[in-house]
Amino acid sequence: MKKHGLIYNPVSGHALFKGKLDLLIEMFQRHDILLCPYRTRGGKQDDLGRFLREVHPDGVLAAGGDGTVHAVVNAMLESETDVPLGILSSGTSNDFATHLGIQGDWESYIERIAADESRRVDLGILDGHGKYFVNVVSAGMLTGIAHEVKSAYKNTLGKVAYYLKGIGELPHLRSFSVQITADGVVYDADIFLFVIANSPVVAGMKQIGDHISIDDGMLDLLAVKKTGLPRFMSVAADLFSGKTVTERENILHIRAREFEIRTDELLCSDIDGECGPLLPLRIRTLPMALSVYC
């Protein structure tokens, strides 16, 4: 019998996952897989790396949103647990799982896990901080909204809570000067925000750019240049409607293996929806660093 570690966030999304735990255990047992559950507690109380080292799982399952997946992946790399990761989406935001097409039907997904159907994908790393990211690093206008929206509102309203908060921030639209070094090439710009993406699905937006891939050994930076509010709103409207913006004149799009982002502003980064370190940042890709059930 195979043994999989199940790491679940009991409060993510609408906090409904824990009510399905017994059903999930039964579904995996039917496929001769034993689940070893670990209930996250948040913050430094969690020792996911130690759990993984002691369990020695054949696979790891993360049940929650993007933040839970981020924590699990960091624990897997820290503990050198190189086994496939499965994502059981149950959070407010599940961008990486959305891109992989593994949301929805648990039964068919468990069958693929039991058949060991997986693929290797890239990750990113923040050099000097020891933090890995699965999907995105960002900073600037609107990128801190996830940390300002109260959990009660997220659980009740889902992504609508983020959008409502974002609308409230628009009157305070402010740019900042940034220097971006990408594979040795330097760019200077005044921007509202930037994202460095591993996949094209970011913050619930289905396709922020063309040719963004999770297995090409590259990362894609998209920055919204300083412009008037009408043009900013036009870009936002395209993103929310699922249109790519990489060719827009007020978008700076750079594809590279390594980035360094510097600014004189006091800016906090966002990593996979979680609060990250202050800028400056040094970021690089880790090609094919993670195996994912899909």
C-alpha positions as MATLAB code, in Angstrom:
seq = 'MKKHGLIYNPVSGHALFKGKLDLLIEMFQRHDILLCPYRTRGGKQDDLGRFLREVHPDGVLAAGGDGTVHAVVNAMLESETDVPLGILSSGTSNDFATHLGIQGDWESYIERIAADESRRVDLGILDGHGKYFVNVVSAGMLTGIAHEVKSAYKNTLGKVAYYLKGIGELPHLRSFSVQITADGVVYDADIFLFVIANSPVVAGMKQIGDHISIDDGMLDLLAVKKTGLPRFMSVAADLFSGKTVTERENILHIRAREFEIRTDELLCSDIDGECGPLLPLRIRTLPMALSVYC';
ca = [
       0.000    0.000    0.000;
       1.306    3.436   -0.945;
       1.408    6.219    1.618;
       0.623    9.862    0.817;
       0.966   12.850    3.104;
      -2.164   15.030    3.105;
      -1.527   18.599    4.279;
      -4.757   20.553    4.589;
      -5.734   24.048    5.663;
      -8.900   23.753    7.807;
      -9.991   27.373    7.233;
      -9.206   27.981    3.556;
     -12.014   28.902    1.201;
     -15.335   28.309    2.920;
     -13.727   25.972    5.507;
     -15.651   23.049    3.998;
     -12.756   20.703    3.246;
     -12.503   19.240    6.759;
     -16.079   17.973    6.419;
     -15.005   15.928    3.389;
     -11.915   14.406    4.988;
     -13.425   10.987    5.759;
     -14.795   10.720    2.207;
     -11.386   11.567    0.796;
      -9.640    8.955    2.960;
     -12.140    6.344    1.777;
     -11.666    7.312   -1.891;
      -7.886    6.930   -1.652;
      -8.161    3.626    0.254;
     -10.161    2.262   -2.662;
      -7.036    2.875   -4.757;
      -4.773    1.223   -2.165;
      -3.339    4.533   -0.945;
      -3.123    5.356    2.753;
      -3.467    9.044    3.669;
      -1.467   10.542    6.547;
      -3.243   13.823    7.362;
      -1.515   16.924    8.712;
      -3.697   19.854    9.810;
      -1.953   23.195    9.309;
      -2.008   25.710   12.134;
      -0.430   28.676   10.361;
       2.736   30.676   10.818;
       5.814   29.306   12.545;
       3.778   26.731   14.461;
       3.820   24.469   11.432;
       6.748   22.123   10.883;
       5.775   20.637    7.566;
       9.350   19.713    6.720;
       9.698   17.531    9.812;
       6.336   15.895    9.073;
       7.474   14.998    5.557;
      10.853   13.693    6.728;
       9.232   11.434    9.330;
       6.424   10.139    7.093;
       8.566    9.413    3.999;
       5.530    9.656    1.697;
       5.219    8.277   -1.829;
       3.336   11.443   -2.739;
       2.171   14.668   -1.114;
      -1.283   16.265   -1.330;
      -1.942   19.941   -0.575;
      -5.563   20.849    0.223;
      -6.179   24.587    0.334;
      -5.490   27.681   -1.723;
      -2.351   29.046   -3.335;
      -0.895   29.925    0.076;
      -1.184   26.324    1.246;
       0.434   25.042   -1.955;
       3.230   27.585   -1.485;
       3.889   26.383    2.087;
       3.818   22.709    1.093;
       6.194   23.175   -1.844;
       8.658   25.095    0.338;
       8.490   22.279    2.931;
       9.044   19.656    0.235;
      12.189   21.331   -1.073;
      13.492   22.125    2.417;
      13.066   18.479    3.451;
      14.343   17.144    0.086;
      11.042   15.331   -0.455;
      11.193   14.793   -4.223;
       7.882   13.027   -4.789;
       4.864   14.153   -6.850;
       2.565   16.851   -5.466;
      -1.198   16.691   -5.814;
      -3.370   19.784   -5.362;
      -6.890   19.454   -3.938;
      -8.217   22.976   -4.469;
     -10.280   24.329   -1.614;
      -9.075   27.912   -1.132;
     -10.182   31.369   -2.214;
      -7.584   31.401   -4.981;
      -6.211   28.357   -6.824;
      -4.322   29.852   -9.754;
      -1.689   27.140  -10.208;
      -4.235   24.323  -10.042;
      -6.449   26.221  -12.500;
      -3.620   26.428  -15.016;
      -2.863   22.718  -14.616;
      -6.551   21.887  -15.130;
      -6.808   19.849  -11.926;
      -9.768   21.540  -10.259;
     -13.139   19.928   -9.867;
     -13.662   16.164  -10.149;
     -11.836   14.444   -7.289;
     -12.645   10.928   -8.473;
     -10.903   11.226  -11.848;
      -7.984   13.123  -10.290;
      -7.464   10.422   -7.657;
      -7.442    7.816  -10.438;
      -4.639    9.753  -12.147;
      -2.738   10.005   -8.843;
      -3.117    6.251   -8.309;
      -1.778    5.690  -11.829;
       1.189    7.960  -10.957;
       0.427   10.376  -13.815;
       2.681   13.358  -13.221;
       4.842   15.945  -14.959;
       7.819   18.075  -13.945;
       7.383   21.845  -13.765;
       9.562   24.854  -13.040;
       9.684   26.766   -9.768;
      11.167   30.122   -8.825;
      13.425   31.054   -5.928;
      14.162   34.311   -4.110;
      17.922   34.218   -3.670;
      19.100   35.372   -0.266;
      15.748   34.570    1.370;
      15.516   30.821    0.856;
      11.931   31.117   -0.373;
      10.560   29.198   -3.331;
       7.487   30.212   -5.286;
       5.137   28.167   -7.397;
       3.271   30.745   -9.440;
       4.025   34.437   -8.921;
       5.999   37.171   -7.186;
       4.635   40.709   -7.337;
       4.897   44.168   -5.802;
       3.316   47.579   -6.189;
      -0.193   48.920   -6.634;
      -2.935   46.388   -5.662;
      -0.518   43.515   -4.937;
      -0.892   43.765   -1.155;
      -4.662   43.463   -1.213;
      -4.644   39.762   -0.247;
      -3.037   40.684    3.077;
      -5.505   43.489    3.799;
      -8.747   41.613    3.163;
     -10.075   40.064    6.369;
     -10.387   36.267    6.422;
     -14.101   36.484    7.225;
     -14.710   38.476    4.039;
     -12.584   36.093    1.941;
     -14.443   33.056    3.261;
     -17.838   34.676    2.581;
     -17.225   36.570   -0.661;
     -14.279   34.701   -2.184;
     -12.456   36.600   -4.951;
     -15.134   39.318   -4.933;
     -13.602   40.534   -1.664;
     -10.302   41.159   -3.442;
     -11.962   43.037   -6.293;
     -13.956   45.257   -3.936;
     -10.808   46.113   -2.018;
      -8.985   46.837   -5.271;
     -11.654   49.268   -6.472;
     -11.279   51.163   -3.218;
      -7.544   51.568   -3.843;
      -7.848   53.082   -7.339;
      -8.081   56.734   -6.167;
      -4.639   56.259   -4.563;
      -3.006   55.064   -7.800;
       0.721   55.882   -7.523;
       3.727   54.833   -9.578;
       7.299   54.138   -8.494;
      10.670   54.077  -10.253;
      12.238   50.671  -10.653;
      15.415   49.209  -12.107;
      15.047   45.724  -13.523;
      18.053   43.607  -14.467;
      17.017   40.593  -16.541;
      19.742   38.134  -17.561;
      22.223   41.027  -17.398;
      20.132   43.559  -19.384;
      19.052   46.677  -17.428;
      15.636   48.357  -17.776;
      14.575   51.571  -16.001;
      10.877   52.428  -15.794;
       8.136   54.143  -13.811;
       5.502   51.520  -13.068;
       2.394   50.898  -10.982;
       3.120   47.226  -10.325;
       4.962   44.194  -11.603;
       4.431   40.454  -11.543;
       6.993   37.750  -12.223;
       4.949   34.762  -13.313;
       5.624   31.067  -13.751;
       2.167   30.394  -15.232;
      -0.241   32.659  -17.164;
      -2.951   32.394  -14.472;
      -2.469   35.114  -11.850;
      -4.936   36.479   -9.249;
      -7.844   34.719  -10.919;
      -6.997   36.216  -14.334;
      -6.932   33.353  -16.819;
      -4.327   34.471  -19.366;
      -2.171   37.470  -18.484;
       0.200   36.840  -21.393;
       0.987   34.677  -24.386;
       3.581   31.893  -24.358;
       4.018   31.844  -20.564;
       4.923   28.272  -19.678;
       5.610   26.337  -16.475;
       8.172   24.057  -18.115;
      10.321   26.282  -20.345;
      13.003   27.154  -17.779;
      12.010   30.825  -17.937;
      10.039   33.367  -15.899;
       7.931   36.195  -17.351;
       7.892   39.719  -15.915;
       4.939   41.959  -16.722;
       4.969   45.534  -15.422;
       2.223   48.133  -15.864;
       3.952   51.371  -16.847;
       2.874   54.746  -15.451;
      -0.155   55.972  -17.367;
      -3.490   57.682  -16.853;
      -6.344   56.038  -14.983;
      -8.400   55.358  -18.160;
      -5.555   53.333  -19.732;
      -4.895   51.549  -16.458;
      -8.583   50.600  -16.280;
      -8.458   49.428  -19.899;
      -5.599   47.045  -19.076;
      -7.460   45.826  -15.979;
     -10.623   45.243  -18.028;
      -8.699   43.133  -20.552;
      -7.111   41.067  -17.786;
     -10.390   40.390  -15.989;
     -12.044   39.387  -19.276;
      -9.293   36.838  -19.985;
      -7.416   38.795  -22.662;
      -3.622   38.835  -22.751;
      -1.872   42.183  -22.295;
       1.742   41.403  -23.199;
       1.503   43.416  -26.431;
      -0.078   46.520  -24.867;
       2.097   49.640  -25.215;
       1.953   50.414  -21.494;
       3.053   46.880  -20.528;
       6.714   45.999  -20.112;
       7.122   42.272  -20.809;
      10.483   40.576  -20.211;
      11.246   36.849  -20.327;
      14.408   35.756  -18.512;
      15.987   33.160  -16.240;
      17.150   35.648  -13.607;
      15.799   39.003  -12.410;
      16.971   41.633   -9.973;
      14.398   44.263   -8.968;
      15.532   47.474   -7.253;
      13.663   50.586   -6.142;
      14.128   53.420   -3.648;
      10.559   52.869   -2.429;
       9.793   50.852    0.692;
       7.857   48.047   -0.977;
       6.830   44.648    0.345;
       6.566   41.784   -2.121;
       3.817   39.197   -2.460;
       4.744   35.539   -3.044;
       1.966   33.189   -4.164;
      -0.526   35.391   -2.277;
       1.565   35.462    0.906;
       3.506   38.421    2.313;
       7.112   38.316    1.102;
      10.313   40.269    1.819;
      10.971   43.926    1.060;
      12.565   44.900   -2.227;
      15.224   44.612   -3.614;
      14.722   41.065   -4.851;
      16.900   38.606   -6.725;
      14.798   35.969   -8.439;
      15.695   33.037  -10.653;
      14.033   30.007  -12.124;
      14.608   26.400  -11.044;
      13.874   24.330  -14.162;
      11.863   21.134  -13.667;
      12.245   21.352   -9.875;
       8.853   19.875   -8.931;
       6.807   16.857   -9.964;
       3.031   17.428  -10.031;
       0.162   14.979  -10.385;
      -1.980   16.118  -13.292;
];
